[in-house]
Amino acid sequence: MRFWPPFMADSLAGRRILITRPASVAGHLARLIRAEGGEPVLFPVLDILAAEDRGALAAIIGSLQEFELAVFISPAAVEWGMREVRWMRAWPAELRVAAVGAGTAAALRTAGFADVLAPQGRGDSETLAALPEFAGITGKSIVIFRGEGGREWLRQTLERRGARVAYAQCYRRARPSADPAPLLERLRHGGIDCVSVTSAEGLENLVAMIGNGGGPLLRALPVFVPHPRIAEAGKRLGLERLVILDAGDEALVQGIAEFFAKV
């Protein structure tokens, strides 16, 4: 199924698109790119692994009935968090779920949640916290499903508003030990037309993994990111052609297609 007007059909024909997201969540995007005639090139720059402190996670999951809202930070948080929850217990019927963006909301619906609180358009912690439901949360108990580490903004903001906040840290991120030589060979011979990166950490890993020899080759390419904050991180890394698109696989493919339709 295509999500843009018919005149956009197959506008990715012949385009080689580097997908840097973890292999376990790259399949849907790769299929959309192939459907539009493009070639997805997979080079994961993040590995998603089980959380190190499984005891702390188990304790939070065991007390889910004490919370009034569960916030999921990413699709990975949905995948890894719900895997642990289902292994231990049933989801409390009264515990509502929220997502920071469209991709995470879609993952929650796929996981069986019909009522998902999420911002419209480009989602992030700031737009989620701006929803009316987060205005009067004094005394509320909120659990945030996320990976180990990361930004503290959402927790700090909710606590300033009077909420009690706990983390369910259900996975961790690591830099893969992949051989960059095949990718560098492609880059040197013009075998990549653009790059998709979904996090600042992923950008840092990509730059580190391809090394100094790949840096100039990467700077020559358009790099598509889903948030201005990631674009700022790319600028600090010396990348020059950063393009901000809406989050979500369909929106990403449409944005890339529209970009190449103009060049």
N, C-alpha and C positions, 0 to 999 in steps of 0.2 A: 504493500500500500504506500502511495506517495502522499506527502503532506503539503505539497506546494502546487501552484498552477501547472497545467500541462506543458506550457512552453519551457518549464525548467527541466523537463524529463531528460535524463541521461546527460546532464550538463557536467557531470564528473567523469565523463568518458576519458580514459587515458590518464587521469590524475592519480598519482601515487601519494597516499595520505598516511603519514606516520601516526600510529595510535600508541600512546605511551601509558595508558592506564593498565592496571593489573590484568593479567591474562584471564582471570576468572570472571571479569566484568566487561571484557572487550568484545564479546561475541555479537551482541545486538548491534552495536555501532558498526562493526565490520560488515554485518549482513546488510545494513542500510546503505553503506557505501557501495557494496557490490551491486545492489539493486539499481543504483544510479550510474553504473558503468565504471566506477572508480576501483582502484586497487588498494585495499587496506594493508599496511605494512606494520606488523605487530612488533613492538620493542618495549616491553614493560619496564618502567623505571621505578616501580614500587611493587614490593611483595606484601601481601596481607597475611599475617600470621596470627595464631591464637594469642590471647592476652597472657602475659607472664604471671600475673597475680590472679590465678583462677579462684582462689579462696575468697578474695574481696568481691569478685564478680558474683560468685555463688551466694554470698551473704546478701548482696543487694537484690538479686533475683528472688531469693527466698522471702524478702520483705516487700515485694512489689505492691501488695495489698495496702500498704501504708501510704502510697503515693496517689496523687490526684491527676497527674499528667506525666507522660513519658515523652521526652523529646529525642528524636533520632537525628543525628548530625549528618549522616551520609548513607548511601545504599549499602556500603559495607557494614555499617552499624546495624542496619536492619538484618542483613544476612547472618552476621556472626552473633548478634544479640538474640535474635529470635531462635537461632539454633540452640543456644544455651538455655533459653527460657523453655522451649518445648521439651528439652531433655529433662528438665527439673520439675516443671509444673504447668498448669493451665494459666493463661493470661487472665488477670482479674477483670471481671465483666465491667466494672465501673471505671477502669483506668483508661482514660482517653489518650490518644497518641497525637503527636505533632511532628512535622518535618520541616527542615530548614529550606527545602526547595522542591522543585517539581520531580527531579529524579528520585529523591528520597521518598517523596509522597507516593510515587508510582510503585516503588519497592514495597512500601507498607500496604498498599492496596493489593498487590500481588500476594503478599503474606496473609491476606484475609481480613484486613481492616477496612471497613466501608467508610467510616467517618474519620477523616484525617484532617487535622488543622494544619494549614500551610499557607504561606504568602503566595500571591499571584505574581507572575512574571519572574524576573531574576531574583531568586531567593538567597538569603544568607541569614546569619544570626541577627543582624540588625533589623531586617524586614520582618523576621519572625517576631522579634520582641516588640515591634511596633503594632502588631495586631491588637485589636481591642481586648481580646481574651487575656492578654498579658498585662493589662493596666491595673486591675485590682486583684493582685495575687498575694497580698499580705497574709501570712499564715498558711499559705498553700505549700504542699510538699511536691517537689518536681524531681524526677530522675532523668538524667541526660545519658543516653546511650551513645558512646563515641569510642574512638581509638585512644590509645595511650598517648598522652601529650597533646599538644595543640593549643589553640587559643583559649583564653580564660574569660573572654569578654562576656559571653552569654551568662555564665554562672555568676560572675560579679554583678552584672546588671540585674539579674533576677533576685539576687540576695539583697542588693540595695533597695529593691522594691518590697522587701519583707518576706520573700519566699525562703523556704528551706530547700536546698539543692544538693543532690548527691550525684556522683558519677557511677555509671555502669560501664567501665572501660573493658570492652569486649573483644578488642583486637589490637594488634600493633603493626606498625609499618616498618619496612626494612628496605634497604637498597639491594636490588638483585645483584648477583655476581655474573651477569650475562656477558658474553664476549661481544664487544662493540664492533669488531672488525668487519662483519658483513654489512652493518649499517654504515660505517665509515666508507666502505667501498661504494655503496649506493650513493651516498652524499657526494663523493668525489666525482662521480660520473653522471650527476644530475638525475639520479633515480628516485628522488623524493621531491614532491611539489609543495608540500605543506606539512605542518605538524599540529597535532591536537594534544594539549596538556591541560589537566583538570585541577592541578594544585600547585602552589608555590614550591612545596617540597618535591613534587615531581619534576618541576623545572630545574631545581638545584641538582637533583640526581641525574637528569639527562645531561646537563652541562658537564658534570663531573665524570659521567660514564664515557662520554665521547672524547674527553680530554681537550688539550689545547689545539690539537690538530683538527678537531671537528668543530671548534668554536666558530671560526669564520664561515664555515659552510652552513652552520645552523643560522647564523645572523643574516644570511642571504635569503632565508625562507620566511614566508608568512607563518606565524605561530598563533593558533587560535586558542583562546582561553575563555572561560565562562564568567569571569569576574574581574572588575577593575583592580582589586587587591592583588590578584595573580599577575596582571599586566605590570603593575608597579614592581613586583618582585622580578619579573623578566627584564625590566629596564635596568634594575640594579645589577643584573647578571650580564648586561651588555647586549641584550637582544634588541633589535631595532624595528622589526616588522610585526608588532603584536596587534592582534585583532580580537576585540571583545565580542563574543556572541552570546546569545541566550543559552541557558543551561538546558540539559536534556538532549538525548541522542538525536531525535527528529529535528529539533531546532538547530543543533550543531550541523547536521548534514545539509539542511536548508541554507544555513548561513554560509557554509563553504561553497555550496553551489552558486549562491548569489554572488559571492566574492569573485569566483572564477568567471562568471558570466560577464563581469565588468572589465576583465583584464584581457 
